[in-house]
């Protein structure tokens, strides 16, 4: 379901079209007349832990027995989907160098969704120059 939430968010911004692309490391291709972006979608459910605030834990590592951190050679942008409110945070692949990422529910807002998309796209396009 996360792929559909992320695709819907990207389409709602009006800057790119989206195609579902079920490959090993790529779930979506966002494109317009000027560029294309490869997107990996990760969805997490809100988890409660003893003595800690509820958070989302995203599993970012790739591979079978030997897990590795993704690089910009794999894809351009992570789409981190919060399942409870169907909001997405977009982050450049290069900005996440760990195997897992925890985020509080408060990070997943409509404003953060739009802002993170534009920042991630700008970052990726700047790094391609």
Secondary structure, DSSP 8 states (H G I E B T S, - for coil): -HHHHHHHHHHHHTS-EEEE---SS--EEEE-SS-EEEEEEEEE-EEEETTEEEEEEEE--BSSSS-B---TTT-SEEEEEETTTTEEEEEEGGG--SSEEEEEGGG--HHHHHHHHHHHHHHHHHHH-
